[in-house]
């Protein structure tokens, strides 16, 4: 009785996200930075502005690294 169960952890959409994890994390940083910057505008809290700016810097750094990685992979 050898029955294979389909893993709920290895669903097709999760595997696709894992294949593109670098892009997913870059987009996530962008969304988080925009959310914190918007929250800082609404509340006037300098802490939220600092977090938003820090995430924006991380987003730019990640994007540049990703573009260099793609360029090196093509050559």
JOGIGI-V49977 format. One record per backbone hydrogen bond with DSSP energy under -1.0 kcal/mol. CO is the residue of the C=O (numbers start at 1). NH is the residue of the N-H. If there is no record, write none. Layout:
co->[CO | CO]
nh->[NH | NH]
//
This chain:
co->[11 | 12 | 13 | 14 | 15 | 16 | 18 | 20 | 21 | 22 | 23 | 24 | 25 | 26 | 27 | 28 | 29 | 30 | 31 | 32 | 33 | 34 | 35 | 36 | 37 | 38 | 39 | 40 | 45 | 46 | 47 | 48 | 49 | 50 | 51 | 52 | 53 | 54 | 55 | 56 | 57 | 58 | 59 | 60 | 61 | 62 | 63 | 64 | 65 | 66 | 67 | 68 | 69 | 70 | 71]
nh->[15 | 16 | 17 | 18 | 19 | 20 | 21 | 24 | 25 | 26 | 27 | 28 | 29 | 30 | 31 | 32 | 33 | 34 | 35 | 36 | 37 | 38 | 39 | 40 | 41 | 42 | 43 | 44 | 49 | 50 | 51 | 52 | 53 | 54 | 55 | 56 | 57 | 58 | 59 | 60 | 61 | 62 | 63 | 64 | 65 | 66 | 67 | 68 | 69 | 70 | 71 | 72 | 73 | 74 | 75]
//
